[in-house]
Amino acid sequence: MFAQCDVVIAAAFNINVCGDPAGGLNITFSWGENRVDAGLVEGFIADFQEELRRVVAL
Protein backbone atom coordinates (compact mmCIF):
# COMPACT_ATOMS: atom_id res chain seq x y z
CA MET A 1 0.00 0.00 0.00
CA PHE A 2 1.29 3.41 -0.92
CA ALA A 3 0.51 6.40 1.27
CA GLN A 4 1.45 10.05 1.31
CA CYS A 5 3.98 10.93 3.94
CA ASP A 6 3.79 14.01 6.13
CA VAL A 7 5.87 16.80 4.62
CA VAL A 8 6.38 20.39 5.72
CA ILE A 9 4.42 21.95 2.85
CA ALA A 10 1.43 19.69 2.27
CA ALA A 11 -2.10 18.99 3.36
CA ALA A 12 -2.59 18.68 7.10
CA PHE A 13 -4.61 15.47 6.60
CA ASN A 14 -4.44 12.87 3.81
CA ILE A 15 -6.72 10.02 2.78
CA ASN A 16 -5.28 7.47 0.34
CA VAL A 17 -7.49 4.90 -1.39
CA CYS A 18 -6.23 1.96 -3.44
CA GLY A 19 -8.33 -0.84 -4.93
CA ASP A 20 -7.64 -3.94 -6.96
CA PRO A 21 -9.58 -5.75 -9.71
CA ALA A 22 -10.60 -8.53 -7.30
CA GLY A 23 -12.50 -6.03 -5.15
CA GLY A 24 -9.97 -5.42 -2.39
CA LEU A 25 -9.79 -1.93 -0.94
CA ASN A 26 -7.15 -0.27 1.23
CA ILE A 27 -7.63 3.12 2.84
CA THR A 28 -4.89 4.89 4.76
CA PHE A 29 -4.97 8.11 6.74
CA SER A 30 -1.97 10.29 7.56
CA TRP A 31 -1.63 13.67 9.23
CA GLY A 32 0.90 16.07 10.65
CA GLU A 33 1.22 15.58 14.41
CA ASN A 34 1.80 19.26 15.04
CA ARG A 35 -0.85 20.46 12.58
CA VAL A 36 -3.93 18.42 13.44
CA ASP A 37 -5.19 17.29 16.85
CA ALA A 38 -4.88 13.50 17.06
CA GLY A 39 -8.26 13.20 18.81
CA LEU A 40 -9.97 15.00 15.94
CA VAL A 41 -8.41 12.70 13.35
CA GLU A 42 -9.09 9.55 15.38
CA GLY A 43 -12.73 10.61 15.74
CA PHE A 44 -12.96 11.22 11.99
CA ILE A 45 -11.47 7.80 11.25
CA ALA A 46 -13.89 6.07 13.64
CA ASP A 47 -16.86 7.84 12.00
CA PHE A 48 -15.49 7.00 8.54
CA GLN A 49 -15.18 3.30 9.46
CA GLU A 50 -18.71 3.22 10.85
CA GLU A 51 -20.18 4.85 7.75
CA LEU A 52 -18.17 2.60 5.41
CA ARG A 53 -19.49 -0.49 7.22
CA ARG A 54 -23.03 0.86 6.86
CA VAL A 55 -22.58 1.45 3.12
CA VAL A 56 -21.04 -1.99 2.55
CA ALA A 57 -23.96 -3.64 4.38
CA LEU A 58 -26.52 -2.13 1.94
C-alpha positions as CSV (number, residue, x, y, z in Angstrom):
1,M,0.0,0.0,0.0
2,F,1.3,3.4,-0.9
3,A,0.5,6.4,1.3
4,Q,1.4,10.1,1.3
5,C,4.0,10.9,3.9
6,D,3.8,14.0,6.1
7,V,5.9,16.8,4.6
8,V,6.4,20.4,5.7
9,I,4.4,22.0,2.9
10,A,1.4,19.7,2.3
11,A,-2.1,19.0,3.4
12,A,-2.6,18.7,7.1
13,F,-4.6,15.5,6.6
14,N,-4.4,12.9,3.8
15,I,-6.7,10.0,2.8
16,N,-5.3,7.5,0.3
17,V,-7.5,4.9,-1.4
18,C,-6.2,2.0,-3.4
19,G,-8.3,-0.8,-4.9
20,D,-7.6,-3.9,-7.0
21,P,-9.6,-5.7,-9.7
22,A,-10.6,-8.5,-7.3
23,G,-12.5,-6.0,-5.1
24,G,-10.0,-5.4,-2.4
25,L,-9.8,-1.9,-0.9
26,N,-7.2,-0.3,1.2
27,I,-7.6,3.1,2.8
28,T,-4.9,4.9,4.8
29,F,-5.0,8.1,6.7
30,S,-2.0,10.3,7.6
31,W,-1.6,13.7,9.2
32,G,0.9,16.1,10.6
33,E,1.2,15.6,14.4
34,N,1.8,19.3,15.0
35,R,-0.8,20.5,12.6
36,V,-3.9,18.4,13.4
37,D,-5.2,17.3,16.8
38,A,-4.9,13.5,17.1
39,G,-8.3,13.2,18.8
40,L,-10.0,15.0,15.9
41,V,-8.4,12.7,13.4
42,E,-9.1,9.5,15.4
43,G,-12.7,10.6,15.7
44,F,-13.0,11.2,12.0
45,I,-11.5,7.8,11.3
46,A,-13.9,6.1,13.6
47,D,-16.9,7.8,12.0
48,F,-15.5,7.0,8.5
49,Q,-15.2,3.3,9.5
50,E,-18.7,3.2,10.9
51,E,-20.2,4.9,7.7
52,L,-18.2,2.6,5.4
53,R,-19.5,-0.5,7.2
54,R,-23.0,0.9,6.9
55,V,-22.6,1.4,3.1
56,V,-21.0,-2.0,2.6
57,A,-24.0,-3.6,4.4
58,L,-26.5,-2.1,1.9
